[in-house]
Amino acid sequence: MSTVPSVDRIGVGIDTARYGHRVSFLRPDRQPAANPLTVMEDRAGYQALRQRLEQLHQQHPGVHFNVRIDAAGQYAANLEHFLRSLSLPMTVSIGEPKRNKDTRKPTSPNAPATIPKARPWHASPSSSSLLPPRPPRRP
Protein backbone atom coordinates (compact mmCIF):
# COMPACT_ATOMS: atom_id res chain seq x y z
CA MET A 1 0.00 0.00 0.00
CA SER A 2 1.52 3.32 -1.04
CA THR A 3 1.14 6.36 1.15
CA VAL A 4 0.94 9.95 0.03
CA PRO A 5 3.44 12.14 1.90
CA SER A 6 1.77 14.88 3.90
CA VAL A 7 2.52 18.39 2.71
CA ASP A 8 1.86 21.79 4.26
CA ARG A 9 1.63 23.75 1.00
CA ILE A 10 0.80 23.16 -2.62
CA GLY A 11 1.64 25.49 -5.48
CA VAL A 12 -1.24 25.89 -7.92
CA GLY A 13 -0.23 27.41 -11.25
CA ILE A 14 -2.99 28.53 -13.61
CA ASP A 15 -2.36 29.49 -17.21
CA THR A 16 -5.49 31.29 -18.42
CA ALA A 17 -6.96 31.29 -21.92
CA ARG A 18 -10.17 32.33 -23.62
CA TYR A 19 -12.00 29.01 -23.53
CA GLY A 20 -10.21 27.14 -20.76
CA HIS A 21 -7.49 27.34 -18.14
CA ARG A 22 -4.67 24.85 -17.50
CA VAL A 23 -4.05 24.14 -13.82
CA SER A 24 -1.01 22.39 -12.32
CA PHE A 25 -0.52 21.31 -8.72
CA LEU A 26 2.97 20.93 -7.21
CA ARG A 27 4.21 19.80 -3.82
CA PRO A 28 7.15 21.60 -2.14
CA ASP A 29 9.56 18.98 -3.57
CA ARG A 30 8.44 20.10 -7.09
CA GLN A 31 6.63 16.82 -7.72
CA PRO A 32 3.00 16.79 -8.91
CA ALA A 33 0.49 16.84 -6.07
CA ALA A 34 -2.24 15.90 -8.56
CA ASN A 35 -2.67 15.48 -12.29
CA PRO A 36 -2.97 18.71 -14.30
CA LEU A 37 -6.51 19.86 -14.93
CA THR A 38 -8.11 21.78 -17.79
CA VAL A 39 -10.84 24.06 -16.43
CA MET A 40 -13.41 25.21 -18.93
CA GLU A 41 -15.01 28.62 -18.46
CA ASP A 42 -18.34 27.19 -17.25
CA ARG A 43 -20.02 25.85 -14.12
CA ALA A 44 -18.77 22.28 -14.66
CA GLY A 45 -15.19 23.48 -15.11
CA TYR A 46 -15.21 25.53 -11.93
CA GLN A 47 -16.88 22.66 -10.06
CA ALA A 48 -14.09 20.30 -11.20
CA LEU A 49 -11.49 22.76 -9.89
CA ARG A 50 -13.30 23.10 -6.56
CA GLN A 51 -13.49 19.30 -6.23
CA ARG A 52 -9.78 18.88 -6.98
CA LEU A 53 -8.80 21.52 -4.40
CA GLU A 54 -11.13 20.01 -1.79
CA GLN A 55 -9.76 16.53 -2.53
CA LEU A 56 -6.19 17.77 -2.02
CA HIS A 57 -7.25 19.52 1.18
CA GLN A 58 -8.77 16.26 2.47
CA GLN A 59 -5.59 14.33 1.60
CA HIS A 60 -3.44 16.97 3.31
CA PRO A 61 -5.55 18.59 6.08
CA GLY A 62 -2.99 21.26 7.01
CA VAL A 63 -2.24 22.35 3.45
CA HIS A 64 -2.15 25.96 2.29
CA PHE A 65 -2.62 26.60 -1.44
CA ASN A 66 -0.36 29.20 -3.08
CA VAL A 67 -2.24 30.04 -6.28
CA ARG A 68 -0.58 31.94 -9.12
CA ILE A 69 -2.81 33.03 -12.00
CA ASP A 70 -1.09 34.10 -15.20
CA ALA A 71 -3.74 36.50 -16.43
CA ALA A 72 -4.23 36.60 -20.19
CA GLY A 73 -6.41 39.66 -20.68
CA GLN A 74 -9.79 39.61 -18.97
CA TYR A 75 -10.01 35.81 -18.91
CA ALA A 76 -8.77 35.53 -15.34
CA ALA A 77 -11.37 37.83 -13.73
CA ASN A 78 -14.05 35.16 -13.22
CA LEU A 79 -11.45 32.63 -12.10
CA GLU A 80 -9.96 35.00 -9.54
CA HIS A 81 -13.39 35.84 -8.15
CA PHE A 82 -14.25 32.15 -7.92
CA LEU A 83 -11.01 31.22 -6.13
CA ARG A 84 -11.33 34.05 -3.62
CA SER A 85 -14.87 32.87 -2.78
CA LEU A 86 -13.69 29.40 -1.72
CA SER A 87 -13.36 28.69 1.98
CA LEU A 88 -10.00 26.96 1.63
CA PRO A 89 -6.67 28.20 3.01
CA MET A 90 -5.10 29.90 0.01
CA THR A 91 -3.14 32.87 -1.19
CA VAL A 92 -3.96 34.13 -4.69
CA SER A 93 -1.54 36.18 -6.76
CA ILE A 94 -1.97 37.50 -10.28
CA GLY A 95 0.71 37.85 -12.93
CA GLU A 96 0.42 39.63 -16.25
CA PRO A 97 2.75 37.96 -18.76
CA LYS A 98 1.73 40.27 -21.63
CA ARG A 99 2.55 43.41 -19.66
CA ASN A 100 5.79 41.84 -18.41
CA LYS A 101 6.74 40.90 -21.98
CA ASP A 102 5.97 44.42 -23.23
CA THR A 103 8.34 45.96 -20.67
CA ARG A 104 11.23 44.18 -22.42
CA LYS A 105 10.49 45.90 -25.74
CA PRO A 106 12.76 48.81 -26.59
CA THR A 107 11.13 52.23 -26.56
CA SER A 108 12.79 53.25 -29.83
CA PRO A 109 14.21 51.30 -32.78
CA ASN A 110 17.81 52.01 -31.75
CA ALA A 111 17.42 51.39 -28.02
CA PRO A 112 18.37 47.96 -26.69
CA ALA A 113 16.00 46.13 -24.38
CA THR A 114 17.34 46.66 -20.88
CA ILE A 115 15.37 43.99 -19.08
CA PRO A 116 16.62 40.44 -19.63
CA LYS A 117 14.21 37.97 -21.13
CA ALA A 118 12.60 35.75 -18.53
CA ARG A 119 11.68 32.14 -19.05
CA PRO A 120 8.10 31.64 -20.29
CA TRP A 121 5.49 31.31 -17.57
CA HIS A 122 3.16 28.42 -18.01
CA ALA A 123 1.07 26.61 -15.44
CA SER A 124 3.70 24.24 -14.09
CA PRO A 125 6.57 26.74 -13.74
CA SER A 126 4.15 29.21 -12.16
CA SER A 127 3.19 26.77 -9.45
CA SER A 128 6.85 25.86 -9.01
CA SER A 129 7.82 29.50 -8.49
CA LEU A 130 5.40 29.71 -5.57
CA LEU A 131 7.36 27.11 -3.66
CA PRO A 132 10.68 28.63 -2.65
CA PRO A 133 13.17 26.17 -1.20
CA ARG A 134 13.02 25.80 2.53
CA PRO A 135 16.14 26.45 4.56
CA PRO A 136 17.82 23.29 5.86
CA ARG A 137 16.76 22.16 9.31
CA ARG A 138 19.21 22.65 12.10
CA PRO A 139 20.41 19.50 13.84
HUDAHU-V337692 format. One record per backbone hydrogen bond with DSSP energy under -0.5 kcal/mol. CO is the residue of the C=O (numbers start at 0). NH is the residue of the N-H. Records with the same first field share a line. If there is no record, write none. Layout:
CO=NH, NH
This chain:
2=4
7=63
8=27
9=65
10=12, 25
11=67
12=23
13=15, 69
14=21
18=40
20=22, 38
21=14
22=36
23=12
24=32, 33
25=10
26=29
30=26
33=24
36=22, 38
37=39
38=20
39=41
41=45
42=46
43=47
44=48
45=49
46=50
47=51
48=52
49=53
50=54
51=55
52=56
53=57
54=58
55=59
59=62
63=9, 65
64=66, 90
65=11
66=92
67=13, 69
68=70, 94
69=15
70=72
71=74
72=75
73=76
75=79
76=80
77=81
78=82
79=83
80=84
81=84, 85
82=85
85=87
87=89
88=64
90=66
92=68
94=70
95=99
96=100
97=101
98=102
100=103
101=104
107=110
113=115
119=121
121=125
122=126
123=127
124=128
125=129
126=129
127=130
129=131
